[in-house]
């Protein structure tokens, strides 16, 4: 599997974690009646918006996501060291991106348009670094899979979902 293909698969599986953290902090929302302009509301309040969750709720959501992935990937006891590497990278990425979006939300009102664009570019760079780290840990895990597990993972990672919904994994 090419690195580009694998990176695309990892992105499809992990982007919802990062996307859920993208909303501004509750204090920055003010009295908004709906989603910000340009957003379709795919991460609405009824879906457990990450910015409105406590750290414990965010951790529980990440753990549920990892538990679902572990079940669907049929991780064996022998694969647990590689799984733990992937799970740790996932947890760290979720915490890091949430903290970064909280920082953004805290100073959003003071940013002019150019600063806003630059700030978001910095977040995109962070996300790219996170995906690289996650892809490396997933590559190590994938290498331990049986041919059946690899085939099933390939199929599951190709499944597309609507924005804001959990990926197939």
Protein Blocks (a to p, Z undefined) as FASTA:
>chain_A
ZZklmmmmmmmmmmmmmmmmmpccfklnmmafbdcehiahlagfklopaklpcfklmmmm
mmmmmmmmmmmnopafklmmmmmmmmmmmmmmmmmmmmmmmmmmmmmmmpcfklmmmmmm
mmmmmmmmmmmmmmmmmmmmmmmpcfklmmmmmmmmmpccdehiacfZZ
